[in-house]
Amino acid sequence: MKEPKDIGMPMKEDWEILQFDPNKIIHRQRELGYILVEKQAKYEDLIDLKKPTRDEKSTEFLDGGKGVGESEIRANASQEYSTTFIKDKLSPARKEYLKAKIDYDSFCNWIQLLRSKGANLRTEMQLSGHL
């Protein structure tokens, strides 16, 4: 059995088995799609909370006698908003979502390449008179 080519990263799929079984291909595409949807939903939930979280922090400064503009600036610069919310929650969720999107898109591209390969083989067989 020949060894797989080292592409610099571990392979996540058993490509040899997948390319011959359409049921496994569609099942894997659905799995990756569901993972993508979950990561996207988590990220978008945090995006929806971004403004309310900042506004909540902003009201603390309004109560301290600051103006609206200044209180928003202070809220944006606050440790709780910039580090706790943005860096610790939103950024990791964004990265997870984008990685899931890359996995899903790569798999869909692989399927398209597999279809092209099959179409090319059929064309070659027609040209050579074997089909």
C-alpha positions in Angstrom: 0.0 0.0 0.0 1.5 3.3 -1.0 2.0 6.0 1.7 -0.1 9.2 1.5 1.7 12.2 0.3 2.8 14.6 3.1 0.9 17.9 2.5 2.0 19.5 5.7 -1.1 18.9 7.7 -2.9 15.7 8.9 -5.6 14.5 6.6 -9.1 14.5 8.1 -10.8 12.4 5.5 -10.3 9.0 4.0 -10.4 10.3 0.5 -9.9 6.9 -1.2 -13.0 5.4 0.4 -15.1 8.6 0.0 -14.5 9.0 -3.7 -16.3 5.7 -4.5 -19.3 6.0 -2.2 -21.8 8.8 -2.9 -23.7 8.0 0.3 -20.6 8.6 2.4 -19.8 11.8 0.5 -23.2 13.3 1.1 -23.2 12.1 4.7 -19.8 13.8 5.3 -21.0 17.0 3.6 -24.0 17.1 5.8 -21.9 16.6 8.9 -19.6 19.5 7.9 -22.6 21.6 7.0 -24.1 21.0 10.5 -20.8 21.9 12.2 -20.6 25.1 10.1 -24.2 26.1 11.0 -23.5 25.6 14.7 -20.3 27.6 14.6 -21.9 30.3 12.5 -24.9 30.6 14.9 -22.7 30.9 17.9 -20.6 33.6 16.2 -23.7 35.5 15.0 -25.3 35.3 18.5 -22.2 37.0 19.9 -22.3 39.7 17.1 -25.9 40.4 18.1 -24.8 40.8 21.7 -21.9 43.2 20.8 -23.9 46.4 20.8 -26.1 45.6 23.8 -23.0 44.6 25.8 -21.2 47.9 25.0 -24.4 49.9 25.7 -24.7 48.2 29.1 -21.2 49.2 29.9 -21.9 52.7 28.5 -24.8 53.2 31.0 -22.4 52.7 33.9 -20.4 55.8 32.7 -23.6 57.8 32.0 -24.5 57.3 35.6 -21.2 58.7 36.6 -22.1 62.1 35.0 -20.3 61.6 31.7 -21.8 62.6 28.3 -23.1 60.0 25.8 -20.1 60.2 23.5 -17.6 60.0 26.2 -19.4 57.1 27.9 -19.4 55.2 24.7 -15.7 55.8 24.2 -15.0 54.7 27.7 -17.2 51.6 27.3 -15.3 50.6 24.1 -12.0 51.0 25.9 -13.1 49.2 29.1 -11.4 46.0 30.1 -14.7 44.2 30.4 -15.8 45.0 26.9 -12.6 44.9 24.9 -10.9 41.9 26.6 -13.6 39.8 28.2 -16.2 40.1 25.4 -14.2 40.9 22.2 -11.0 38.9 22.7 -12.2 36.1 24.9 -15.6 35.4 23.4 -16.1 37.0 20.0 -12.6 36.4 18.4 -12.5 32.7 19.2 -16.0 32.2 18.0 -15.1 34.0 14.7 -12.0 31.8 14.3 -14.0 28.6 14.9 -16.7 29.7 12.4 -14.1 30.6 9.7 -12.2 27.2 10.2 -15.5 25.3 9.9 -16.3 27.3 6.7 -12.9 26.4 5.3 -13.5 22.7 6.0 -16.9 22.8 4.4 -15.8 24.8 1.4 -12.8 22.6 0.9 -14.9 19.5 1.0 -17.3 21.0 -1.6 -14.4 21.9 -3.8 -13.1 18.4 -3.5 -16.5 17.1 -4.6 -16.4 19.4 -7.7 -12.9 18.2 -8.5 -14.0 14.6 -8.2 -16.9 15.3 -10.6 -14.5 17.0 -13.1 -12.2 14.0 -12.8 -15.0 11.6 -13.6 -16.2 13.8 -16.5 -12.7 13.9 -17.9 -12.3 10.1 -17.7 -15.7 9.6 -19.5 -14.6 12.0 -22.2 -11.3 10.2 -22.6 -13.1 6.9 -22.9 -15.4 8.3 -25.5 -12.5 9.6 -27.5 -10.7 6.4 -27.3 -13.8 4.4 -28.3 -14.1 2.4 -25.1 -17.5 3.8 -24.1 
